[in-house]
Amino acid sequence: MKWFSDNWDKVLTVVAAAIVGFFTAIFTVQSRLSDLQRDLAKVQTTLDGAVVPKMQALDTMSVRLGDFSRELSDLQKQNMLSIQTNNYLQLLLTEERKRTANDLREILNDEAARSKKVAP
């Protein structure tokens, strides 16, 4: 105890310095937290002002691209159906031409045969 009574002023100084240092550290941490909160608010404001509207535009574009893809698919199906229809019509025309050509040959052959009968 003699040491404590001889050095009480030094112990008190150390305790006071520790208390001041502790509260200074708390104040510094609070100050840095406030700075971080301000920076976070700035970033949030930037995101809300610049990025969020662009994200909405990207969502809209994504929906439009999906619609475009479906329309393109429908057009491709219609195109294939048109190609198949055209091929079928071409086949029908070809068959009809063959029948017409055969009918004309028969008529010409019949006419040739009749004219041979009529000629002496």
C-alpha angles and dihedrals in degrees: 000000000000089000090053093049091047093048103031092118091054092046090049090050091051092047091047091048090049092051092047090047091049093051091043089053091049091049091048092050091048090049092051091047089053090050090050091049090052091048091048090050090051091050091047090050091049091049092048092048102041114014104037095056089048090051089053089049090050090051089051091048090049091054091047091049089052090051091047091050091052091047091049090050090050090050091050090052091049090048092052090048090050091050091050091047091049091049091049092048090048090052091049091049091049091050091046090050090051091050092047091048090049091048090050091049090051091049091048091047090049091049091048091050092048093048090052090053093049095047114083 
